[in-house]
Amino acid sequence: MNLKSDTHLLTSIALLTVLSSFALGKWFLFEDKEFGFKIEFPEEPTATPQMIDSEIGQLKMNIVMYDASEKGNDDNLLYMTNVTEYPDSLINSDRTDILDKFFRGAIDGAVNNVKGKLLTEEVKNLADYPGREITVDYGQGMAIIRMRLFLINNRAYMLQTITETGKSNNESIHRFMDSFELLK
């Protein structure tokens, strides 16, 4: 190789790097100071804080969602976080005696709610906090739901994407899931 072809190769690589960063685009950083986390969405999501009635009393919840299906230019159909605050005396990440039951109930509930089929399940902790990651077949092969669930003190943090089955391991899913951080 000569200097001219080396320069051409380096210029091509630099151009591809710049173009690929534009293809991923600049994402929206969502911060929830009340629930103490931040996460990136492809575009600005909609937050829906609410109180819900449950068997153990009223629970504070915040659903943050970006529906990408409307635009049709995303690898995924939906990006969502859901934080639920439980009574500290009943649900807490320090109560190791309840963790397996808590996660089993949350996972089974999520799968049953969508009439799906659990495909994978693995332990996926966040720092010292317990967590799980699952994938669920939705609509008998039409879509895949990927969910990460962390129990941090008395709050359950759920991250979720829904994508067409053929796109179930795309870069945007990983960027979204891996961008989740607790605020200090």
N, C-alpha and C positions, 0 to 999 in steps of 0.2 A: 504494500500500500504506500501511497505517497501522501504528502501533506495536503494536497487538494482533496483526495478522497477521504482522508481522516476528518478534515474540516466539514466536508459535506455530510459525513456520517454523524458527527457531533451535532451539527445544525439540525439534522433530521430527528435525532433523539430528543433534543431540546424542544423542538416544535411539537413532537408527539406528547411529551410530558406536559407542556402547556395546554394543548388541546384536550388531553384526558382530564386535567384538573377542571377545565371549563365544562366538560361533559358531566362530571359529578356535580358541578355547580356549588354555589355557596348556600349552605343550609342555614336554617333559622335556629338560633340557640334559645330554647325555652327554659326559663328559670322559675321555679315555684318556691318562693321563700317560706311560705307557710308550711309546706310539707318537706322542705329542705333538700331539693334535688334540682339538677339541670340535665337536659338532654337535647340533642339536635334532631330537628324534623326537616324534611326537604323544603317545606314552606311553613308559614305561620299556622299553627294549629288553633283549634278552638277548645277552650277550657270550660268545663261544666261542673262547678262545685255543687255538692248537694248533701243532704242528710237523708239516710235511708233507714227504714225500720227493718230490724232483723230479730231473730229469736233471742239474741243477747242484748237487745236494746238498740237505740239509735246509733248509727255509725256515720262518721264524717268521711266523705269520699270526694275525690276530684278526678274526673275523667278528662284527659287531654287527647284530642284526636285530630289527625289530618287525613281526610278522605282523598286519596290520590286517584281513585277510580274515575272521578269526574273529568280529570284532565286527559287521561289516557296516555300520558308520556312518561310514566314511571314504571319501574320494574315491579312495584307492589301496588296493591289496591288500597291498603289501609295501614296507618301507623297509629299506635295508641299507647298511652300510659294510663294506669288506673291506680290511685293510691287510696287505700282504705285504712282508717285509723280505728283500732279496736280498743276496748277497755283494757288498760294495762294489766289489770289483775287477772284477766282471762287469757289473753294472747300476748306473748312477748318472746322475742328471740332468745332471751336468757333462760326460758323454761324449756330445757332440752327434753323434758318428759313428754311434751305435746307436739314437738316439731314434726315427727313422722306423720302423726294424725292430721295436723294442720295442712301439710303439703299434700297428703293423699286426698283429703277432702277438697282442697282447692283445685287440684288437677282433675280429679274425677268430676267435679262440678263443672269445670270449664269444658271438658270433653262432652259431657251429657247435655249441657246447655245448647251446644251446636249440633247435637246428634252426630258427633264425629267419631273417629277412631284414633286412639293414641298410637303414634308411630314410634316415637323415641322419647326417652326420659333420662336425664342425667343430672347429677349434682352439679350446681354452678353457683358457687359462693361469691359474695362480693366482700372483699376484705375478710373480716372475721364474722360476717353475717351469713346465715344459711340461705340457700337458694336452690332453685331447680330450673332446668330448661327443658321444654317439651316441644314436640311437633305433633300436629294433629291433622289428619286427613279430614277435609271438610267437603261436603257435597259429593261424596263417593268419587273422589279423584279430581274434582273441579279445582280445588284450592288447598293450600297448606297454611295452617296457622302456626306461627312460631311464637312461643311465649317464654319469657323469663319472669320468674317470681322470686322476690327476695323478702324475707321477714326481717325488718330492722327495728329493733325494740318492739313497739306495739303497732307498727305500720307495715302493711303488706304493699309492696311496690310491684306492679305487674307491667311488663313491657310486652307489646304484641304487634306483630305484623301479619297481614293476610296477603298472600300472593297466589298467582296461578301456579298450578303444580309444576309446570316446566321451568319456572323461574325461582324455585324454592330455596336456592342457596346463592342469591345475588349479593353484590357488594353493598347495596343500599340497606339491606337487612342488617348486615354486620356493622355498618357505620352507625345506624340508629341504635342498635343494642349496645354496642361498645362505647357510645358517647355518654351513656348514663353515668352520672356521678352524684354523690351526696355533697351538699353544700356544707362548708365548715362553719 
